[in-house]
Amino acid sequence: MLLDRTADTSAAWMAEHLEIELVSRDRGGDYAAAARKAVPEATQTADRFHQDQRLRAKGPAPKLTDSEVITMEVVGSYLGLSQDKKLFDYFQQHYPHFFPALGSLHRTTFVRQAANLWVIEERLWCWLRDEVISHDPCKPRQMILDVSG
């Protein structure tokens, strides 16, 4: 994780990782400009979460976006936070600046939203396993970094 969500911070990180070939981002212009500046040869794509805007068409919009919930689930799994309460409490305590809606969200609402996204999370894990994390000794190994710490 980076220290903040600004385009300058993203561009600085990308400039240190010139091996980046693909940038999956939201549809915001700041991140597109950061990627063009730092890694101009990289292909940019809007991730599916942002292409579809919302994965659900019925009911009120959730306070957290689906991509925020999936991010918390994936990072929580990486950190060994397997219980919903521990995961929710961890992000509420340590990352309220990334997920400001957590302060006004009940834990059970978060758990229901996460449960509704399990198929997408499973596909994401399979993609990470099969496509991102290289088992080829000729390819550089991928890393997950938490620099907030």
N, C-alpha and C positions, 0 to 999 in steps of 0.2 A: 504494500500500500504506500502511496505517496503521502506527503504531509498535508496536502490540500488538493482541491479539485480545479486549480487554476490552469489556464492554458500555458502560462510561462513555466510552471513546475513540470507539466507534462512534456513540454518541448525540451526542457533541460534534460529530463530523464531519457527521452527518446534520442537526443543527440549523443548520449553516452552509450547507446545501444544501436549502433549503425547497422547491425545485422537484421534489424526489423524489416520484414518483407510485407507484412499485412497489419493494418491498423483497423480494428473493429471499434467503432465509436458510436456515440449518440449522434443526433442530427444537428447538434450545435455548431455554429460557425467557428467558435474559438478553438475547439479541438481539431477541426479540419485545418485551420490555419497553422496550428502548432505542429501537426504532422507534416504539412507541406514544407514548413520551415526546417524542421529537424531531420526528417527522413523523406526527402522529396521523391525518391524512387519507390517508396512503399506504396502498395495498393491500399486504398481506403474503402471501407464498406460500413454502412450503417448496420448495427447488429439487428437481429430479428425482433428483439424486444422493442426497439425503437422504430423499426419499419412498420410494425403492426400497431404501434402506439399503445394499445392495451390488448392483452390476450383474452380478456373477457369482454363481451359486449353488453351483458345485462348487469343490473344492479349499480349501486353508487361506486364511483371511483375509489379504490383503496387509498389510504393515507400514504402507504409506502408503494412505490412502483414494484412491479414484478421483478425487475432487474435488481432492485435494492434487496429484496427478500432473498433472491437467489445468491447474490453476493455474500450476504450474511451467512447463509447456509453453507456455502462452499468454504469461505474463510473459517467459519466455526468448525467445520469438519476437519480442516487442515490443522486447527489449533487443538483438536481433541474435545471440543465442546459438543457432546452427543445428546445432552438433555436440553429440551426446549427452554426451560427456565434459565439454565446457565447461559445458553446462547443469547437469549433476549437480554438478560441482565448484563452480560459482558459488553454487548454493543451499546446498551443504554448508558453504561458507566464510562466506557473508553472511547466511543466514537459518536457522541451526540452531534458533533459538528458535521459528520458525513450523513447522518440519518436523523435530522431534526424532528421528524414526525414521530419518532419513537417515544418522545416525551409525553405525547398525548394519546398513545396507542395502548390498548390493553393487550397483555401477552397472549390471551387466547385468540384474539383477532389475528395477530401475527402467525400463530400456530396454524390456524385455519387457512390463511393465505399460503403459507409454506406447504401445507398438505396438498393444496390444489395445484401446486407447481411441481410435484414430485416427478412427473414424467419428463418434464423439461430438464430438471436437475439431473435425472438419470442419463438423459441424452448428452448433457454437458459433460458429465463425468466420463462417459464413454468416449466422447470426442477428445477430451484432455488426455485420456489414456492412450487412445489409438493414433491421434494426429499431432498432438502438441509435445508430449513428453517423448523425446527421442530415445530409442533403444539402439540406434545406429551409432557406432563409435566414431564415424566420420562426421557426424553432425554435432554441433554444440548442444550441450545439455541445457534444458530450460530450467529457470529458477523462479520461485515465488518469494518475493521479498516483502518484509514488513519493516518499513523504515520509520514508523511512527513512534517506536518505542521506548 
